[in-house]
């Protein structure tokens, strides 16, 4: 059976994507070697699955549906900027997301617990919710770092009401994401 490259995500509302697009357009003229994802592709990855045999996908979907049925809708803020591993030597530029009561960590744990039976290992690193703003290809200039550091980004409050199992196809002009199944969180 063919394999499908997949991940589990919380998609962002268009209002957040639009604010991130404006931010990217402010940073692009600095001409750093950074790969900027399309704003419509920006999402919060709950878990990257990688290549999954398409014949087993329905079992994974059923396990996720059962696990996520007990997860409730929550609000979160999209605010602040940072970098992994740090701003002095960035590899990934990110936008911060925060939710009360560790809602993102509970969501990630629920997904991890549902998928362990299919051979997916639990994440060993602490879950750090973020939206990837750009992938840094070479060390940016100090001017860029200073400018990035000085930006006070705030896209406001959003609501998490569904989680999406997403297909990812890598193309020369960027990834194409296709929802395979949506899981509604309970009200």
Secondary structure, 3 states (H helix, E strand, C coil): CCEEEEEEEEECCHHHHHHHHHHHHHHHCCCCCEECCCHHHCEEEEEEEEEEEHHHHHHHHHHHHHHHCCCECEEEEEEEEEEECCCCCCCEEEEEEEEHHHHHHHHHHHHHHHHHHHCCCCCCCCCCCEEEEEEECCCCCHHHHHHHHHCCCEEEEEEECEEEEEEEEEECCEEEEEEEEEEECEC
